[in-house]
Amino acid sequence: MQQYIDEAEKYILHTYNRYQVVFDHGDGVCLYDTDGKEYLDFVSGIGVFALGYNNKKYNDAVKAQVDKILHTSNYYYNVPSIEAAKAVTKASGMDRVFFTNSGAEAVEGALKVARKYAYNKDGKTDHEIIAMNHSFHGRTFGALSVTGTEKYRAPFGPMIGNIKFAEMNDLESVKALVTDKTCAVIMETLQGEGGIHPATEEFIKGVRKLCDDIGALLILDEIQCGMGRTGYMYCFQKYGVKPDVLTTAKALGGGIPMGAFLMTEEVAKNSLVAGDHGTTYGGNPLGGAACTEVFKLYEELGICENAKEVGSYLFDKLEEIKNSHKGIIDHRGLGLMQGLEFDKPVGDIINYALDKGLVLINAGTNIIRFLPPLIITKDDVDRMIVILKEAIENAY
Ligand SMILES: *Cc1c(COP(=O)(O)O)cnc(C)c1O
């Protein structure tokens, strides 16, 4: 493995401090490195491999599409993306979709929708968007501009203009930023990268009402917390609220790069029209076939139900661990998206676990994030807990 790592560090731009492992293939909830060592995976490629690795039906659907056609461009219709559009609108309760190739690209589209919608109302181009501190929306300029971590934005200024940051779960902080120029509020229903902070029901309902009162759009970014991760197909469904614009990605393509932004018919009618937005690859037949199969398998395998059930088992187990270690200061999350916050950096714990065959990831320096494939069982949780305990004891 070391030779591969050395070559990677010679040729690939060093924008990640990578863990010292080269993964070769996966099966179910396990990953295998190039030396053949097995790892239990609690990261799923950052919430991508919800169905686990090497699902035969998924692989077959993708392979069959490879043999038919991979790309047509958006100047023509293609059946797989039509099927995918039906599936994702049905699952989310939204009316219309635009497919992208990544999460950041979906956020870019969502921001354009909000600005165009507001522009259509008053003809002005000075609208403001309210985003949340600790949020993460991606690395492109629009998405970065609404990302609530100063150090990600700082060296790349100026950002796109007229963005303000409020505190998650503090409705007054949002209200304080509202002006007659406010056109949208963007937030993750459950913050991921920023440290696993779920929106409270009171907050999300309050923001929904605020947006309705002032005529602004609510954009929910469910790129990480959507697609069954929390036990609901989309996390907002837990709260009985609905966004005007929704972004989704990560698990959407089951491993094929794929994202989407969706909206209500009302927003669609009054925002982007032909010529306003586009993408070469977005909505290509390969992504469409993958995404369609993903939704089929979610139903067949009862993915959301499993995430809910095993998620609550994981919650209990992590609560026990939290209560028995002084170094753990908080435990948050929903379903199979949870975090343990420690009183010091978690790098040592994660590296120790990796050595013992368990893949974990951080969210910020002090938080371990648990994002396993959504097919995991309680037994897998038990196996994980054994190694996690050992890793924590070793670090304290
Ligand atoms: C990962 C993520 C993004 C960015 O997605 P990319 O595919 O990496 O561009 C945006 N928002 C949230 C909430 C994410 O977790």
The ligand as an ORCA input file, in Angstrom:
! r2SCAN-3c Opt
* xyz 0 1
  C     -21.480     16.715      0.914
  C     -22.397     17.863      1.036
  C     -22.492     18.850      0.048
  C     -21.582     18.899     -1.144
  O     -21.726     17.781     -1.977
  P     -20.573     17.441     -3.036
  O     -21.133     16.276     -3.805
  O     -19.345     17.098     -2.254
  O     -20.378     18.644     -3.886
  C     -23.441     19.846      0.209
  N     -24.261     19.858      1.278
  C     -24.201     18.926      2.237
  C     -25.150     18.984      3.383
  C     -23.256     17.899      2.167
  O     -23.167     17.001      3.148
*
